[in-house]
């Protein structure tokens, strides 16, 4: 299945759910409400980049582990698009981790329309605490916000790495952040670019503010896999 077909199916299902299940879209007690998961699912540019990165990663894994059944973790899965991207492109099994029960129920109901349901294990748990019984070949997590804080991306990755084979790829795999401090006249008084190929640093960087700073702007470029990148301004979610 090509990406455009997959994305159209997802957007049609989301549009239908918005009309029928509006009462369930306000579940704000969770880190990411179902309505926010729908918003991410509609982000075509970002999702296409993830689709390409996942396909490339799985192709490399198949070369490295030719006799293995490829197992993937999708942490903070939201709607089903990224882990279905993995299954379509050659993964054999996906551990679907989603703490919001409304989002999980929606995804489980939708995936029944496909022939991939038997290749999934659904976990209604926090990805920072879950214990998995097997090692996996790839970790995907779209739990990224502009400041890397609200969805706990760095803690999720740090915890789940123990359930990956040594050297297994993580998508996204690297970031470049640009931090700009502006005064009340919107003039930049300090800027900094941070480049990291390792994900271990995320959340540990401390930004010291100039006394005259009124606005802190953050933009980033994420390397999803190999040479496939996405910038914060490209992603509406």
C-alpha positions in Angstrom: 0.0 0.0 0.0 1.4 3.4 -1.0 1.6 6.2 1.6 -1.0 8.4 -0.1 -3.6 5.6 0.0 -2.8 4.9 3.6 -3.0 8.6 4.6 -6.3 9.0 2.8 -7.8 6.0 4.6 -6.7 7.4 8.0 -8.0 10.9 7.3 -11.4 9.5 6.2 -11.7 7.5 9.4 -10.7 10.5 11.5 -13.2 12.8 9.7 -15.9 10.2 10.4 -15.0 9.9 14.1 -15.0 13.6 14.6 -18.6 13.7 13.5 -19.8 10.7 15.5 -17.6 10.8 18.6 -17.2 14.4 19.5 -17.9 13.7 23.2 -14.8 11.5 23.4 -12.4 14.1 22.0 -12.0 16.1 25.1 -10.1 13.6 27.2 -7.6 16.2 28.5 -6.6 14.2 31.6 -4.0 12.4 29.4 -0.8 13.7 28.0 -2.2 13.6 24.5 -6.0 13.7 24.0 -7.6 11.7 21.3 -8.3 14.9 19.5 -4.6 15.7 19.5 -3.8 12.2 18.2 -6.2 12.9 15.3 -4.5 16.2 14.6 -1.1 14.3 14.4 -2.8 11.7 12.1 -3.8 14.4 9.7 -0.2 15.8 9.5 0.5 14.5 6.0 4.0 16.0 5.5 5.3 14.7 8.8 3.7 11.3 8.4 5.1 10.8 4.9 8.6 11.5 6.2 8.1 9.0 9.0 6.8 6.5 6.4 10.0 6.9 4.3 12.3 6.6 7.4 10.5 3.5 8.7 10.7 1.8 5.3 14.4 2.6 5.0 15.2 1.4 8.5 13.3 -1.9 8.1 15.1 -2.6 4.8 18.4 -2.2 6.6 17.3 -4.4 9.5 16.2 -7.1 7.1 19.8 -7.1 5.6 21.4 -7.2 9.1 19.0 -9.9 10.4 17.9 -11.8 7.4 16.4 -14.8 9.3 14.7 -12.8 12.1 11.0 -11.8 12.4 11.3 -8.0 12.7 9.8 -6.7 15.9 9.0 -3.0 16.3 8.0 -0.8 19.3 5.7 2.1 18.6 5.7 4.2 21.8 2.9 6.7 22.4 1.3 5.3 19.3 -1.7 7.6 19.0 -3.5 6.8 15.8 -2.3 3.7 14.0 -0.4 5.3 11.1 3.3 4.8 12.1 3.1 1.2 13.2 0.9 0.3 10.2 3.6 2.0 8.1 6.1 -0.5 9.7 3.9 -3.5 9.0 3.2 -2.5 5.4 6.9 -2.2 4.8 8.0 -5.5 6.2 7.8 -5.6 10.0 6.4 -8.9 11.3 5.2 -7.7 14.7 4.5 -4.4 16.5 4.2 -3.6 20.2 1.6 -0.8 20.3 2.0 1.3 23.5 -0.6 4.0 24.2 -1.6 5.3 27.6 -4.8 7.0 26.6 -7.5 4.4 26.6 -9.8 6.4 24.3 -7.0 6.5 21.6 -6.2 2.9 22.1 -9.8 1.8 21.7 -10.1 3.8 18.5 -7.0 2.3 17.0 -7.9 -1.3 18.0 -11.4 -0.9 16.4 -10.0 0.6 13.3 -7.2 -1.9 12.8 -9.8 -4.7 12.7 -10.6 -3.6 9.2 -7.1 -4.7 8.1 -5.4 -8.0 8.0 -2.6 -6.8 10.4 -4.4 -7.1 13.7 -2.8 -10.5 14.5 0.6 -8.9 14.2 0.0 -6.4 17.0 0.1 -6.5 20.7 -1.7 -3.6 22.3 -0.5 -2.2 25.7 -2.6 0.4 27.6 0.3 1.6 29.6 2.7 4.4 30.1 5.7 3.9 27.8 8.0 5.1 30.6 7.1 2.2 32.8 6.1 -0.7 30.6 8.0 -4.0 30.7 8.3 -6.0 27.5 9.1 -9.7 27.4 11.1 -9.7 24.1 13.8 -7.7 22.4 12.9 -5.6 19.4 14.7 -4.5 16.2 13.3 -0.9 15.9 11.9 1.8 18.2 9.5 4.4 16.8 8.3 7.3 18.9 6.5 10.4 17.8 6.2 11.8 21.3 7.9 15.0 20.3 6.8 18.5 21.2 8.7 21.7 20.4 10.4 21.8 23.8 10.7 18.0 24.2 8.9 18.2 27.6 5.1 17.7 27.5 5.2 14.1 26.1 8.4 13.0 27.8 10.2 11.8 24.6 13.6 11.6 26.3 12.3 9.5 29.2 10.4 7.2 27.0 13.4 6.5 24.8 15.7 6.1 27.8 13.4 3.5 29.3 12.6 1.5 26.2 16.2 1.1 24.9 16.6 -1.9 27.2 14.1 -3.8 25.1 16.1 -3.2 21.9 18.8 -5.4 20.4 22.2 -3.8 20.6 22.6 -1.1 17.9 18.9 -1.2 17.0 17.8 2.1 15.3 15.5 4.6 17.0 13.3 6.9 14.9 13.9 9.8 15.3 17.6 9.3 15.7 19.1 12.8 16.1 18.2 16.5 16.5 19.5 20.0 15.9 17.9 22.7 18.0 18.1 26.4 17.5 17.3 28.5 20.6 16.8 32.3 20.2 16.2 34.8 23.0 14.5 38.1 22.1 13.9 41.3 24.0 10.7 43.3 24.1 11.4 44.8 20.7 11.7 41.3 19.1 15.4 41.7 18.6 17.6 38.6 19.1 20.0 39.1 22.0 21.3 35.6 22.2 21.1 32.5 20.0 22.5 29.0 20.3 22.5 25.9 18.0 22.7 22.5 19.7 23.6 19.4 17.6 23.4 15.9 19.1 23.7 12.6 17.4 22.8 10.8 20.6 19.4 11.0 22.2 20.7 10.7 25.7 21.2 14.4 26.1 17.5 15.4 25.5 16.0 17.0 28.5 19.3 17.6 30.2 20.2 20.9 28.5 19.7 24.0 30.6 19.0 27.3 28.8 20.1 30.3 30.8 18.0 33.3 30.0 19.4 36.8 29.5 17.8 39.3 32.0 16.2 41.2 29.1 14.7 38.1 27.4 11.0 38.4 26.8 10.6 35.6 24.2 12.4 32.2 23.9 12.0 30.7 20.4 12.9 27.1 19.7 13.1 25.4 16.3 14.5 22.0 15.5 15.5 19.7 12.7 14.9 16.0 13.4 16.9 13.3 11.6 14.4 10.5 11.4 16.7 7.9 9.8 19.8 8.2 7.8 19.4 11.3 5.5 15.6 11.7 6.0 14.9 14.9 8.0 12.0 17.0 9.0 12.0 20.5 10.4 9.7 21.9 13.0 8.1 24.4 10.6 7.2 21.5 8.2 5.1 19.8 10.8 1.7 21.2 11.8 1.5 18.9 14.8 
